[in-house]
Amino acid sequence: MYGLISKIDALPGQRDALGAILMEGTQAMPGCLSYVIATDPADANALWVTEVWDTQASHKASLSLPAVQAAIAKGRAMIAGFSSRVETVPIGGHGV
């Protein structure tokens, strides 16, 4: 398995709109076992995205899906930056 945990910093006031875009553009991604978007209670502009994939190749392939490309294009202007990104190797757990 392949995991990815990312912190996305939205522009002020854009976090909720960006979260909605990420949720709508990531519904059907082959190989995706879990895709969770969460707000950060300590940072009004931050989103955490936690992903679990069957393989790293599936994650890479998802970036070329039309729905994902549309979400990236729509949300790009709302992103101030990425302050954290960690690759993981999930070993299991509830929901995986």
DSSP file (Angstrom, degrees, kcal/mol; ACC not computed):
  #  RESIDUE AA STRUCTURE BP1 BP2  ACC     N-H-->O    O-->H-N    N-H-->O    O-->H-N    TCO  KAPPA ALPHA  PHI   PSI    X-CA   Y-CA   Z-CA
    1    1 A M              0   0    0      0, 0.0     2,-0.4     0, 0.0    53,-0.2   0.000 360.0 360.0 360.0 160.5    0.0    0.0    0.0
    2    2 A Y  E     -A   53   0A   0     51,-2.4    51,-3.3    53,-0.2     2,-0.3  -0.996 360.0-170.3-130.4 133.2    0.9    3.6   -0.5
    3    3 A G  E     -AB  52  88A   0     85,-2.6    85,-2.6    -2,-0.4     2,-0.3  -0.910   6.4-172.9-125.5 153.6   -0.1    6.5    1.8
    4    4 A L  E     -AB  51  87A   0     47,-1.9    47,-3.0    -2,-0.3     2,-0.5  -0.981   4.5-171.0-146.0 130.1    0.2   10.2    1.6
    5    5 A I  E     +AB  50  86A   0     81,-2.6    81,-2.6    -2,-0.3     2,-0.4  -0.988  17.4 177.3-123.0 121.4   -0.6   12.9    4.2
    6    6 A S  E     -AB  49  85A   0     43,-2.6    43,-2.9    -2,-0.5     2,-0.6  -0.962  24.5-148.7-129.6 141.8   -0.6   16.5    3.0
    7    7 A K  E     -AB  48  84A   0     77,-2.7    76,-1.2    -2,-0.4    77,-1.0  -0.949  18.0-164.2-106.8 120.6   -1.3   19.8    4.6
    8    8 A I  E     -AB  47  82A   0     39,-3.1    39,-2.4    -2,-0.6     2,-0.7  -0.910   8.8-148.5-106.6 126.8   -2.7   22.3    2.2
    9    9 A D  E     -AB  46  81A   0     72,-3.2    71,-3.3    -2,-0.5    72,-1.6  -0.852  16.8-157.7 -96.5 112.7   -2.7   26.0    3.1
   10   10 A A  E     - B   0  79A   0     35,-3.4    69,-0.3    -2,-0.7     5,-0.1  -0.484  27.9 -96.3 -83.4 157.3   -5.7   27.8    1.6
   11   11 A L    >   -     0   0    0     67,-3.1     3,-2.5     1,-0.2     4,-0.3  -0.418  65.4 -72.1 -64.1 150.7   -5.8   31.5    1.0
   12   12 A P  T 3  S+     0   0    0      0, 0.0    -1,-0.2     0, 0.0    33,-0.1  -0.188 121.8   9.1 -50.3 130.1   -7.6   33.3    3.9
   13   13 A G  T 3  S+     0   0    0     31,-0.2     4,-0.2    -3,-0.1    -2,-0.1   0.446 109.7  89.8  81.1   1.1  -11.4   32.6    3.7
   14   14 A Q    <>  +     0   0    0     -3,-2.5     4,-2.7    64,-0.1     5,-0.2   0.431  51.7  98.3-108.7  -1.5  -11.0   29.9    1.0
   15   15 A R  H  > S+     0   0    0     -4,-0.3     4,-2.6    29,-0.2     5,-0.2   0.917  85.9  44.3 -57.1 -49.4  -10.5   26.7    3.1
   16   16 A D  H  > S+     0   0    0      1,-0.2     4,-2.1     2,-0.2    -1,-0.2   0.899 114.7  48.8 -66.2 -40.4  -14.1   25.5    3.0
   17   17 A A  H  > S+     0   0    0     -4,-0.2     4,-1.9     2,-0.2    -1,-0.2   0.909 112.6  48.6 -64.7 -41.5  -14.6   26.2   -0.7
   18   18 A L  H  X S+     0   0    0     -4,-2.7     4,-2.5     1,-0.2    -2,-0.2   0.914 109.5  52.6 -64.6 -42.8  -11.3   24.4   -1.5
   19   19 A G  H  X S+     0   0    0     -4,-2.6     4,-2.1    -5,-0.2    -1,-0.2   0.899 108.2  50.9 -58.4 -41.7  -12.3   21.4    0.7
   20   20 A A  H  X S+     0   0    0     -4,-2.1     4,-2.2     2,-0.2    -1,-0.2   0.896 109.6  50.2 -64.0 -40.5  -15.6   21.2   -1.3
   21   21 A I  H  X S+     0   0    0     -4,-1.9     4,-1.8     1,-0.2    -2,-0.2   0.922 110.2  50.0 -63.7 -44.1  -13.7   21.2   -4.6
   22   22 A L  H  < S+     0   0    0     -4,-2.5     4,-0.3     1,-0.2    -1,-0.2   0.880 111.2  49.5 -62.8 -37.6  -11.4   18.5   -3.4
   23   23 A M  H >< S+     0   0    0     -4,-2.1     3,-0.7     1,-0.2    -1,-0.2   0.887 112.1  46.4 -69.6 -38.7  -14.3   16.3   -2.2
   24   24 A E  H >< S+     0   0    0     -4,-2.2     3,-0.5     1,-0.2    -1,-0.2   0.807 112.6  49.8 -75.7 -26.8  -16.3   16.6   -5.5
   25   25 A G  T 3< S+     0   0    0     -4,-1.8    -1,-0.2     1,-0.2    46,-0.2   0.399 107.7  53.9 -91.2   4.0  -13.3   15.9   -7.7
   26   26 A T  T <   +     0   0    0     -3,-0.7     3,-0.3    -4,-0.3    -1,-0.2  -0.044  68.4 109.8-130.0  33.3  -12.1   12.8   -5.9
   27   27 A Q  S <  S+     0   0    0     -3,-0.5     2,-0.6     1,-0.2    -1,-0.1   0.912  82.9  32.7 -78.4 -43.2  -15.1   10.5   -5.8
   28   28 A A        +     0   0    0     -3,-0.1    -1,-0.2     2,-0.0    39,-0.1  -0.845  68.4 150.4-123.0  95.2  -14.1    7.8   -8.3
   29   29 A M    >   -     0   0    0     -2,-0.6     3,-2.3    -3,-0.3    33,-0.1  -0.938  44.3-126.3-127.1 108.3  -10.3    7.1   -8.3
   30   30 A P  T 3  S+     0   0    0      0, 0.0    32,-0.1     0, 0.0     3,-0.1  -0.256  94.9  17.5 -54.8 131.4   -9.3    3.6   -9.2
   31   31 A G  T 3  S+     0   0    0      1,-0.3    23,-2.5    22,-0.1     2,-0.6   0.317  89.0 131.2  90.3  -7.7   -7.0    2.1   -6.5
   32   32 A C  E <   +C   53   0A   0     -3,-2.3    -1,-0.3    21,-0.2    21,-0.2  -0.701  27.5 175.1 -83.1 118.9   -7.9    4.7   -3.9
   33   33 A L  E    S+     0   0A   0     19,-2.6     2,-0.3    -2,-0.6    20,-0.2   0.738  70.4   4.9 -92.3 -28.0   -8.8    2.9   -0.6
   34   34 A S  E     +C   52   0A   0     18,-1.8    18,-2.6    62,-0.1    -1,-0.3  -0.952  53.8 177.5-159.4 137.0   -9.3    6.0    1.5
   35   35 A Y  E     +C   51   0A   0     -2,-0.3     2,-0.5    16,-0.2    16,-0.2  -0.865  15.2 177.8-144.1 105.0   -9.3    9.8    0.8
   36   36 A V  E     -C   50   0A   0     14,-2.7    14,-2.6    -2,-0.3     2,-0.5  -0.936  13.0-164.8-118.4 128.7  -10.1   11.9    3.8
   37   37 A I  E     +C   49   0A   0     -2,-0.5     2,-0.4    12,-0.2    12,-0.2  -0.951  17.9 176.7-111.0 128.5  -10.1   15.7    3.9
   38   38 A A  E     -C   48   0A   0     10,-2.7    10,-3.1    -2,-0.5     2,-0.2  -0.972  26.4-127.8-134.1 145.8  -10.1   17.4    7.3
   39   39 A T  E     -C   47   0A   0     -2,-0.4     8,-0.2     8,-0.2     5,-0.1  -0.549  26.6-122.7 -83.7 159.1  -10.0   20.9    8.6
   40   40 A D  E >   -C   43   0A   0      6,-1.4     3,-1.6     3,-0.6     6,-0.3  -0.914  11.5-155.6-104.4 114.5   -7.3   21.9   11.2
   41   41 A P  T 3  S+     0   0    0      0, 0.0     3,-0.1     0, 0.0    -1,-0.1   0.696  95.4  50.3 -65.1 -16.4   -8.9   23.2   14.4
   42   42 A A  T 3  S+     0   0    0      1,-0.2     2,-0.4    -3,-0.0    -3,-0.0   0.473 112.7  46.9 -97.1  -3.8   -5.7   25.1   15.1
   43   43 A D  E X   - C   0  40A   0     -3,-1.6     3,-1.6     3,-0.1    -3,-0.6  -0.894  63.9-159.5-144.0 108.1   -5.3   26.8   11.7
   44   44 A A  E 3  S+     0   0A   0     -2,-0.4   -29,-0.2     1,-0.3   -31,-0.2   0.593  94.9  44.5 -65.5 -11.3   -8.3   28.4   10.0
   45   45 A N  E 3  S+     0   0A   0    -30,-0.1   -35,-3.4   -33,-0.1     2,-0.3   0.385  93.9 100.6-112.2   2.8   -6.7   28.2    6.6
   46   46 A A  E <   -A    9   0A   0     -3,-1.6    -6,-1.4    -6,-0.3     2,-0.4  -0.713  42.7-173.9-103.2 142.3   -5.4   24.6    6.6
   47   47 A L  E     -AC   8  39A   0    -39,-2.4   -39,-3.1    -2,-0.3     2,-0.5  -0.977  12.4-151.5-121.5 140.8   -6.7   21.3    5.2
   48   48 A W  E     -AC   7  38A   0    -10,-3.1   -10,-2.7    -2,-0.4     2,-0.5  -0.959   8.3-163.9-109.7 130.3   -5.2   17.9    5.9
   49   49 A V  E     -AC   6  37A   0    -43,-2.9   -43,-2.6    -2,-0.5     2,-0.5  -0.970   3.6-170.7-116.8 121.1   -5.6   15.3    3.1
   50   50 A T  E     -AC   5  36A   0    -14,-2.6   -14,-2.7    -2,-0.5     2,-0.4  -0.956  10.6-176.8-114.8 120.8   -4.9   11.7    4.2
   51   51 A E  E     -AC   4  35A   0    -47,-3.0   -47,-1.9    -2,-0.5     2,-0.4  -0.913  16.5-170.2-122.4 143.1   -4.8    9.2    1.3
   52   52 A V  E     +AC   3  34A   0    -18,-2.6   -19,-2.6    -2,-0.4   -18,-1.8  -0.995  15.5 179.5-130.3 128.0   -4.4    5.4    1.2
   53   53 A W  E     -AC   2  32A   0    -51,-3.3   -51,-2.4    -2,-0.4   -21,-0.2  -0.864  38.9-125.1-124.1 155.6   -3.8    3.7   -2.2
   54   54 A D  S    S-     0   0    0    -23,-2.5     2,-0.3    -2,-0.3    -1,-0.1   0.888  97.0  -1.1 -66.4 -36.9   -3.3    0.2   -3.3
   55   55 A T     >  -     0   0    0    -24,-0.2     4,-1.4   -54,-0.1    -1,-0.2  -0.974  67.2-116.7-147.2 160.2    0.0    1.3   -5.0
   56   56 A Q  H  > S+     0   0    0     -2,-0.3     4,-2.5     1,-0.2     5,-0.2   0.841 116.0  60.5 -64.0 -33.1    2.0    4.4   -5.7
   57   57 A A  H  > S+     0   0    0      1,-0.2     4,-2.6     2,-0.2    -1,-0.2   0.880 100.8  53.1 -63.0 -38.4    1.3    3.9   -9.4
   58   58 A S  H  > S+     0   0    0      2,-0.2     4,-1.8     1,-0.2    -1,-0.2   0.911 109.2  49.4 -63.4 -41.2   -2.5    4.2   -8.8
   59   59 A H  H  X S+     0   0    0     -4,-1.4     4,-0.9     2,-0.2    -2,-0.2   0.952 112.0  47.5 -61.0 -48.6   -1.9    7.5   -7.0
   60   60 A K  H >< S+     0   0    0     -4,-2.5     3,-0.8     1,-0.2     4,-0.2   0.903 111.1  51.3 -60.0 -42.4    0.2    8.8   -9.8
   61   61 A A  H >< S+     0   0    0     -4,-2.6     3,-1.7     1,-0.2     4,-0.3   0.831 100.0  64.6 -63.9 -32.7   -2.3    7.7  -12.4
   62   62 A S  H >< S+     0   0    0     -4,-1.8     3,-1.6     1,-0.3    -1,-0.2   0.802  88.0  69.4 -62.6 -27.8   -5.1    9.5  -10.5
   63   63 A L  T << S+     0   0    0     -4,-0.9    -1,-0.3    -3,-0.8    -2,-0.2   0.669  98.5  50.4 -67.1 -14.8   -3.5   12.8  -11.2
   64   64 A S  T <  S+     0   0    0     -3,-1.7    -1,-0.3    -4,-0.2    -2,-0.2   0.426  81.0 116.7-101.8   0.4   -4.4   12.5  -14.9
   65   65 A L  S <> S-     0   0    0     -3,-1.6     4,-2.9    -4,-0.3     5,-0.2  -0.456  72.5-125.3 -66.0 139.2   -8.1   11.6  -14.4
   66   66 A P  H  > S+     0   0    0      0, 0.0     4,-2.4     0, 0.0     5,-0.2   0.884 109.5  49.8 -54.6 -42.6  -10.4   14.3  -15.9
   67   67 A A  H  > S+     0   0    0      2,-0.2     4,-2.0     1,-0.2     5,-0.1   0.888 113.3  46.1 -66.2 -37.7  -12.3   14.9  -12.6
   68   68 A V  H  > S+     0   0    0     -6,-0.2     4,-2.5    -3,-0.2    -1,-0.2   0.913 112.1  50.6 -70.4 -42.8   -9.0   15.3  -10.6
   69   69 A Q  H  X S+     0   0    0     -4,-2.9     4,-2.4     1,-0.2    -2,-0.2   0.898 110.8  49.9 -60.0 -40.5   -7.6   17.6  -13.3
   70   70 A A  H  X S+     0   0    0     -4,-2.4     4,-2.5    -5,-0.2    -1,-0.2   0.903 110.6  49.4 -65.7 -41.4  -10.7   19.7  -13.1
   71   71 A A  H  X S+     0   0    0     -4,-2.0     4,-2.5     2,-0.2     5,-0.2   0.905 111.2  49.7 -64.6 -41.1  -10.5   19.9   -9.3
   72   72 A I  H  X S+     0   0    0     -4,-2.5     4,-1.9     2,-0.2    -2,-0.2   0.935 113.1  46.3 -61.6 -46.6   -6.9   20.9   -9.5
   73   73 A A  H  < S+     0   0    0     -4,-2.4     4,-0.4     1,-0.2    -2,-0.2   0.901 116.0  45.4 -63.6 -41.1   -7.7   23.6  -12.1
   74   74 A K  H  < S+     0   0    0     -4,-2.5     3,-0.2     1,-0.2    -1,-0.2   0.867 120.6  38.0 -71.4 -37.0  -10.6   24.9  -10.1
   75   75 A G  H >< S+     0   0    0     -4,-2.5     3,-2.3    -5,-0.2     4,-0.5   0.656  89.8  89.7 -90.6 -17.0   -8.9   24.9   -6.7
   76   76 A R  G >< S+     0   0    0     -4,-1.9     3,-1.4     1,-0.3    -1,-0.2   0.851  85.0  54.5 -51.5 -42.6   -5.4   26.1   -7.7
   77   77 A A  G 3  S+     0   0    0     -4,-0.4    -1,-0.3     1,-0.3    -2,-0.1   0.645 105.2  55.7 -69.1 -13.7   -6.2   29.8   -7.2
   78   78 A M  G <  S+     0   0    0     -3,-2.3   -67,-3.1    -4,-0.1     2,-0.5   0.487  88.0  95.5 -94.3  -4.9   -7.4   29.1   -3.7
   79   79 A I  E <   -B   10   0A   0     -3,-1.4   -69,-0.3    -4,-0.5     3,-0.1  -0.770  44.7-178.2 -96.8 125.2   -4.1   27.5   -2.5
   80   80 A A  E     -     0   0A   0    -71,-3.3     2,-0.3    -2,-0.5   -70,-0.2   0.764  64.6 -64.7 -85.2 -29.7   -1.5   29.5   -0.8
   81   81 A G  E     -B    9   0A   0    -72,-1.6   -72,-3.2   -70,-0.0     2,-0.5  -0.968  43.9 -87.3 166.4-179.0    0.9   26.6   -0.5
   82   82 A F  E     +B    8   0A   0     -2,-0.3   -74,-0.2   -74,-0.2     3,-0.1  -0.977  31.9 178.1-120.8 114.8    1.7   23.1    0.8
   83   83 A S  E     +     0   0A   0    -76,-1.2     2,-0.3    -2,-0.5   -75,-0.1   0.582  66.8  22.9 -98.2  -9.2    3.4   23.2    4.2
   84   84 A S  E     +B    7   0A   0    -77,-1.0   -77,-2.7     2,-0.0     2,-0.3  -0.973  53.9 170.5-156.9 140.4    3.7   19.5    4.9
   85   85 A R  E     +B    6   0A   0     -2,-0.3     2,-0.4   -79,-0.2   -79,-0.2  -0.903   7.8 177.3-153.1 121.7    3.8   16.3    2.8
   86   86 A V  E     -B    5   0A   0    -81,-2.6   -81,-2.6    -2,-0.3     2,-0.4  -0.991  18.4-147.6-130.7 128.2    4.6   12.8    4.1
   87   87 A E  E     -B    4   0A   0     -2,-0.4     2,-0.3   -83,-0.2   -83,-0.3  -0.759  25.9-178.1 -88.5 140.4    4.6    9.5    2.2
   88   88 A T  E     -B    3   0A   0    -85,-2.6   -85,-2.6    -2,-0.4    -2,-0.0  -0.837  31.5-132.6-131.7 169.0    3.7    6.5    4.3
   89   89 A V        -     0   0    0     -2,-0.3   -87,-0.1   -87,-0.2   -37,-0.1  -0.851  30.2-147.4-122.2  91.9    3.4    2.8    4.0
   90   90 A P        -     0   0    0      0, 0.0     3,-0.1     0, 0.0   -38,-0.0  -0.301  14.8-171.2 -60.7 140.9    0.0    1.9    5.5
   91   91 A I        -     0   0    0      1,-0.4     2,-0.3     0, 0.0     5,-0.0   0.454  54.2 -77.4-110.8  -5.2   -0.1   -1.5    7.2
   92   92 A G        +     0   0    0      2,-0.1    -1,-0.4     3,-0.0     2,-0.2  -0.839  57.1 151.1 139.2-174.5   -3.8   -1.7    7.9
   93   93 A G    >   -     0   0    0     -2,-0.3     3,-1.9    -3,-0.1     2,-0.1  -0.729  58.4 -29.1 136.0 176.2   -6.5   -0.4   10.2
   94   94 A H  T 3  S+     0   0    0      1,-0.3    -2,-0.1    -2,-0.2     0, 0.0  -0.388 127.5  16.8 -61.9 129.9  -10.1    0.4   10.2
   95   95 A G  T 3         0   0    0     -2,-0.1    -1,-0.3     1,-0.0    -3,-0.0   0.417 360.0 360.0  88.5  -1.2  -11.4    1.5    6.8
   96   96 A V    <         0   0    0     -3,-1.9    -2,-0.2   -62,-0.0   -62,-0.1   0.387 360.0 360.0-114.9 360.0   -8.4    0.1    4.9
